[in-house]
């Protein structure tokens, strides 16, 4: 019994450390995603936001090849190819919407914090499309987190206004990815198939979105970022783009280790550390000082995740003890 308890504690600690490392890595990617599409006259490199997302995931996919091969390409066999493609497309579209927010001038601290509206979309989508029952604790936590996001957006003050909807839209799209993942899991798809299919399909979907945005030009917001979409920056900008792709790949590896060590509910509060971390890194690296609303809003979001972790870990305790 003591050995089992010690092993579980060690795995939980390892998972938490990997998730904290992932949060730090994501904070780094957020800074680079903010700097690369910023016009040169404002101290950036003027990349097209859609082009940046494309090259970011091309580089990340190449670096993730060992992970793909280790899991095995044979896991691409599936009886639900359309659902997998929709899942990859929605995930890729979420990336492009997110980086467009940076190109539009939304600061890092606001972008990352407003992504925390995602759990509310997951709860609503799971209830509407998957027929899941929503516990009062989960609903309460999601509403508190959403309230924190509203505070961070600065509603009623001198804020970015409607541009705050950009990261919320990205959160909704990524929540759709999670809901589709749940759906495919119910259909019997293995975690290996879900992982490999997403890694393999992301780059072609990024290319499709890039070409569509370029063809439509100013009709879609995604096409408004200046510059030829395939153009690469020169000098330091190119190295920063390579670093962005490398950090994206590292984040995937670290997350894989984290989720292998502990379950998602336990890890969620540690993952939410990316909210204050991104705010701090953006402040130090590019001088984006968070507004006075950032700290209470971020505290509500992290507190909501900590609350649901406490409730669900308490509910699981008798089962673990029996085991």
C-alpha positions in Angstrom: 0.0 0.0 0.0 2.8 2.4 1.0 4.7 1.5 -2.2 1.6 2.2 -4.4 1.1 5.5 -2.6 4.7 6.5 -3.0 4.7 5.6 -6.7 1.4 7.6 -7.3 2.9 10.6 -5.4 6.1 10.5 -7.4 4.2 10.2 -10.7 1.9 13.2 -9.7 5.0 15.3 -8.8 6.6 14.4 -12.1 3.5 15.3 -14.1 3.1 18.6 -12.3 6.8 19.5 -13.0 6.4 18.6 -16.7 3.2 20.7 -16.9 4.9 23.7 -15.3 7.7 23.3 -17.9 5.1 23.2 -20.6 3.6 26.4 -19.2 7.0 28.1 -19.4 7.5 26.8 -23.0 4.1 28.2 -24.0 4.9 31.5 -22.5 8.0 31.6 -24.8 5.9 30.8 -27.9 3.4 33.5 -27.0 6.1 36.1 -26.9 7.5 35.0 -30.3 4.1 34.8 -31.8 3.6 38.4 -30.7 6.9 39.8 -32.0 7.2 38.1 -35.4 3.9 39.5 -37.0 4.5 43.0 -35.5 5.4 45.6 -38.2 9.1 46.4 -38.5 8.5 50.1 -37.6 7.1 48.9 -34.2 10.1 46.7 -33.5 8.8 43.4 -35.0 9.5 41.5 -38.2 6.3 42.1 -40.2 5.5 38.4 -40.9 2.1 37.4 -42.2 0.3 35.9 -39.2 -1.0 33.0 -41.4 2.5 32.4 -42.8 4.0 32.4 -39.4 1.5 29.8 -38.2 2.2 27.6 -41.2 6.0 27.7 -40.9 5.8 27.3 -37.1 3.9 24.0 -37.5 6.1 22.8 -40.4 9.1 23.1 -38.2 7.4 21.6 -35.2 6.1 18.7 -37.4 9.7 17.9 -38.6 11.0 18.0 -35.1 8.1 15.9 -33.9 8.9 13.1 -36.4 10.6 10.9 -33.8 7.5 11.1 -31.6 5.3 10.2 -34.6 7.5 7.3 -35.6 7.7 6.1 -32.0 3.9 6.0 -31.7 3.7 4.3 -35.1 2.2 5.4 -38.5 0.1 2.2 -38.4 -2.0 4.0 -35.8 -3.3 6.2 -38.7 -5.8 3.4 -39.6 -9.3 4.6 -38.6 -12.9 4.1 -39.5 -13.6 7.8 -38.8 -11.3 9.7 -41.2 -13.8 12.6 -41.7 -14.1 13.2 -38.0 -10.3 13.2 -37.7 -9.9 15.7 -40.6 -12.5 18.0 -39.1 -10.7 17.8 -35.7 -7.4 18.7 -37.3 -8.9 21.6 -39.4 -10.7 23.1 -36.4 -7.5 22.9 -34.3 -5.4 24.5 -37.1 -8.1 27.2 -37.6 -7.9 28.0 -33.9 -4.1 28.5 -34.3 -4.6 31.0 -37.1 -7.3 32.9 -35.3 -5.0 33.0 -32.2 -1.9 34.3 -34.0 -4.1 36.8 -35.9 -4.9 38.3 -32.5 -1.2 39.1 -32.0 -1.0 40.6 -35.5 -4.0 42.8 -34.5 -2.2 44.2 -31.5 -3.9 42.3 -28.7 -1.3 42.1 -25.9 0.1 38.7 -24.7 -1.5 38.9 -21.2 -5.0 39.5 -22.7 -4.6 36.8 -25.4 -3.5 34.1 -23.1 -5.9 34.9 -20.2 -9.0 35.0 -22.5 -8.1 31.5 -23.8 -9.2 30.4 -20.3 -12.8 30.7 -21.5 -12.2 27.3 -23.2 -13.5 25.1 -20.3 -16.9 26.8 -20.5 -17.2 26.1 -24.2 -16.1 22.5 -23.5 -18.8 22.0 -20.9 -21.5 23.6 -23.1 -20.5 21.6 -26.2 -20.2 18.3 -24.3 -23.7 18.8 -22.9 -25.2 19.9 -26.2 -23.5 17.5 -28.6 -22.4 14.6 -26.5 -25.2 14.5 -24.0 -22.9 14.7 -21.0 -24.3 15.6 -17.6 -22.6 18.7 -16.1 -21.8 18.7 -12.4 -22.7 21.8 -10.4 -19.0 22.1 -9.4 -17.8 22.0 -13.0 -20.4 24.6 -14.1 -19.5 26.8 -11.1 -15.8 26.6 -11.9 -16.4 27.4 -15.6 -18.6 30.4 -14.8 -16.0 31.8 -12.4 -13.3 31.3 -15.0 -15.4 33.0 -17.6 -16.0 35.9 -15.2 -12.3 36.2 -14.7 -11.9 36.4 -18.5 -14.5 39.2 -18.7 -12.6 41.1 -16.0 -9.3 40.6 -17.9 -10.9 41.8 -21.2 -11.5 45.2 -19.4 -15.1 45.5 -20.3 -16.3 49.0 -19.3 -12.8 50.4 -19.2 -10.4 51.6 -21.9 -9.8 48.2 -23.4 -9.3 46.6 -26.8 -13.0 46.1 -27.1 -14.2 43.8 -29.8 -10.7 42.6 -30.5 -10.9 40.7 -27.2 -13.3 38.4 -29.1 -10.3 37.0 -31.1 -8.8 34.9 -28.3 -12.3 33.9 -27.2 -13.0 32.6 -30.7 -9.7 30.7 -30.6 -10.8 29.2 -27.3 -14.1 28.1 -28.7 -12.4 26.5 -31.7 -9.9 24.6 -29.5 -12.8 23.5 -27.3 -14.4 22.1 -30.4 -11.2 20.0 -30.9 -11.5 18.7 -27.4 -15.2 17.8 -27.9 -14.3 16.0 -31.2 -11.6 14.1 -29.3 -14.1 13.0 -26.7 -16.5 11.9 -29.5 -13.7 9.8 -31.2 -12.7 8.3 -27.9 -16.3 7.1 -27.5 -16.1 5.6 -31.0 -13.2 3.5 -29.8 -10.3 5.4 -31.2 -7.1 4.9 -29.3 -5.0 7.7 -27.8 -2.2 6.7 -30.2 -4.5 7.2 -33.2 -5.7 10.5 -31.9 -2.2 11.8 -31.3 -0.6 10.7 -34.6 -3.6 11.8 -36.8 -3.5 15.3 -35.3 0.3 15.6 -35.7 0.2 14.3 -39.3 -2.9 16.3 -40.4 -2.0 19.7 -38.9 0.5 20.8 -41.5 -1.7 20.1 -44.6 -4.6 21.9 -42.9 -2.4 24.9 -42.0 -1.4 25.0 -45.7 -5.0 24.9 -46.8 -6.0 27.8 -44.5 -2.9 29.8 -45.6 -3.8 29.4 -49.3 -7.5 30.2 -48.6 -6.6 33.3 -46.6 -4.2 34.5 -49.3 -6.7 33.9 -52.1 -9.5 35.7 -50.3 -7.3 38.6 -49.4 -9.0 41.3 -47.3 -12.4 39.4 -47.3 -11.3 37.3 -44.3 -9.6 38.8 -41.3 -7.0 36.0 -41.6 -5.8 37.5 -44.8 -5.3 41.0 -43.5 -1.8 40.5 -42.2 0.7 42.1 -44.6 3.3 40.3 -46.7 3.5 37.3 -49.0 2.3 34.4 -46.8 5.2 32.1 -47.6 7.9 34.7 -47.2 10.4 34.0 -44.5 12.0 36.8 -42.4 15.7 37.5 -42.7 18.5 37.3 -40.1 17.3 37.3 -36.5 13.6 36.9 -37.5 14.4 33.6 -39.2 16.2 32.3 -36.1 13.3 33.4 -34.0 10.9 31.5 -36.3 13.0 28.4 -36.0 13.0 28.8 -32.2 9.2 29.2 -32.3 8.8 25.9 -34.2 11.3 24.2 -31.8 9.4 25.4 -28.7 6.1 24.2 -30.2 7.6 20.8 -30.7 9.1 20.8 -27.2 5.7 21.7 -25.8 4.2 18.6 -27.4 6.8 16.3 -26.0 6.6 17.8 -22.5 2.8 17.6 -22.5 3.0 14.0 -23.6 5.2 13.2 -20.6 2.9 15.2 -18.3 -0.2 13.4 -19.3 1.6 10.0 -19.2 2.5 10.7 -15.6 -0.8 12.1 -14.2 -4.4 12.6 -15.3 -5.7 15.8 -16.9 -7.9 17.0 -14.1 -5.0 17.0 -11.6 -2.7 18.8 -14.1 -5.2 21.5 -15.1 -4.2 24.0 -12.3 -0.5 23.7 -13.2 -1.4 24.2 -16.8 -3.2 27.4 -15.9 0.1 28.8 -14.6 0.7 29.8 -18.2 -1.7 32.7 -17.7 0.4 34.7 -15.1 3.6 33.4 -16.6 2.8 34.7 -20.1 1.8 38.0 -18.6 5.1 38.3 -16.8 7.3 37.1 -19.7 5.5 39.5 -22.1 6.1 42.3 -19.6 9.8 41.5 -19.2 10.6 40.6 -22.8 8.5 43.1 -24.9 7.4 45.6 -22.3 3.7 44.8 -22.5 2.5 45.9 -19.0 -0.7 44.1 -17.9 -3.6 46.3 -17.0 -4.8 46.5 -13.4 -7.6 44.1 -14.4 -5.2 41.3 -15.3 -4.3 40.2 -11.8 -7.8 39.8 -10.3 -9.1 38.2 -13.5 -6.1 35.8 -13.7 -6.5 34.9 -10.0 -10.2 34.0 -10.6 -9.3 31.8 -13.6 -6.5 29.9 -11.7 -8.7 29.7 -8.6 -11.5 28.1 -10.6 -9.2 25.4 -11.9 -7.8 24.8 -8.4 -11.3 24.5 -7.1 -12.4 21.9 -9.6 -9.1 20.0 -9.0 -9.8 20.0 -5.2 -13.4 18.8 -5.7 -12.6 16.0 -8.1 -9.5 14.8 -6.3 -11.6 14.6 -3.1 -14.2 12.6 -4.9 -11.5 10.2 -6.3 -9.8 9.7 -2.9 -11.9 6.6 -1.7 -11.3 4.9 -5.0 -7.6 5.4 -4.9 -7.5 4.2 -1.3 -9.4 1.1 -2.2 -7.0 0.5 -5.0 
